[in-house]
Amino acid sequence: MASLEKSVFINASPEEIDEVSLDAARWPEWYPGVEEAVPDDVFPELGGVVEVVYKAGGSTFNLTFTVIEYQPHQSIAYELEGMITGTSRYHYTPEGDGTWLTSNYDYSLPGGILGKIADKMVVERMNAKNLEDSLGNLKDLVEG
């Protein structure tokens, strides 16, 4: 399983960050590789689901993000199912007039040893860049 962690300081409150980050239909605006994100009527509450089409490494992945933890304006965690499995977590740490947003992404690719090799050679670097870029894009959208 690969693990990634990135943080960004956003000059905004957790509530302001939630306005953008928890609007799943806007995920393609700020998360590279997300082509489409369709939430159910429960999202972002516990058990809510977002169906995501994600492109990485020349492949398209249909993923289901299910909310497994949710504390408004503090944190949210998703279980990922589909061609990629794992968890994705976002945690807020207020500081001064802004907020540190930290994302942890733990995932596995299918394909046994060949999947692990492909991940190390291509996908992990792309996912790390996409995660870093996504936090920068979210910062830009929230800060306006």
Residue pairs with C-beta under 8 A, 6 or more apart in sequence:
1 86
1 106
1 107
1 108
2 106
2 107
2 108
2 119
2 124
2 127
3 104
3 105
3 106
4 103
4 104
4 105
4 106
4 124
4 127
4 128
4 131
5 102
5 103
5 104
5 105
6 102
6 103
6 128
6 131
6 132
6 135
7 100
7 101
7 102
7 103
7 135
8 100
8 101
8 135
8 136
8 138
8 139
9 95
9 98
9 99
9 100
9 101
9 139
10 17
10 98
10 99
10 100
10 101
10 138
10 139
10 142
10 143
11 97
11 98
11 143
12 98
12 99
12 142
12 143
13 73
13 94
13 99
14 73
14 74
14 92
14 94
14 99
15 73
16 142
17 92
17 99
17 101
17 138
17 142
18 72
18 73
19 142
20 26
20 30
20 138
20 141
20 142
21 30
21 90
21 138
21 142
22 43
22 44
22 76
24 37
24 38
24 39
24 43
24 44
24 50
25 37
25 38
25 39
26 37
26 141
27 34
27 37
27 50
27 52
28 34
28 35
28 36
28 37
29 137
29 141
30 134
30 137
30 138
30 140
30 141
31 130
31 134
31 137
31 138
32 129
32 130
32 133
32 134
32 137
33 54
33 55
33 56
33 126
33 130
34 52
34 53
34 54
35 53
35 54
35 55
35 60
36 51
36 52
36 53
37 50
37 51
37 52
37 53
38 50
38 51
38 52
39 48
39 49
39 50
40 48
40 49
40 50
42 48
42 49
42 67
43 49
43 50
43 67
44 67
44 70
44 76
45 67
45 70
46 67
46 68
46 69
46 70
47 66
47 67
48 66
48 67
49 64
49 65
49 66
49 67
50 64
50 65
50 78
51 62
51 63
51 64
51 65
52 62
52 63
52 64
52 65
53 60
53 61
53 62
53 63
54 60
54 61
54 62
54 63
54 84
55 61
56 123
56 126
56 127
56 130
57 118
57 122
57 123
57 126
59 83
61 82
61 83
61 84
62 82
62 83
63 80
63 81
63 82
63 83
63 84
64 80
64 81
64 82
65 78
65 79
65 80
65 88
66 78
66 79
66 81
67 76
67 77
67 78
68 77
68 78
68 79
68 87
69 75
69 76
69 77
69 89
70 76
70 77
73 92
74 91
74 92
75 89
75 90
75 91
75 92
76 89
76 90
77 87
77 88
77 89
77 90
78 87
78 88
78 89
79 86
79 87
80 86
80 87
80 88
80 107
83 109
83 110
84 107
84 108
84 109
85 107
85 108
86 105
86 106
86 107
86 108
87 104
87 105
87 106
87 107
88 103
88 104
88 105
88 106
88 107
89 103
89 104
89 105
90 101
90 102
90 103
91 101
91 102
91 103
91 104
92 99
92 100
92 101
93 99
93 100
93 102
94 100
101 135
101 138
101 139
103 131
103 134
103 135
105 127
105 131
107 127
108 115
109 115
109 116
109 118
109 119
109 123
111 118
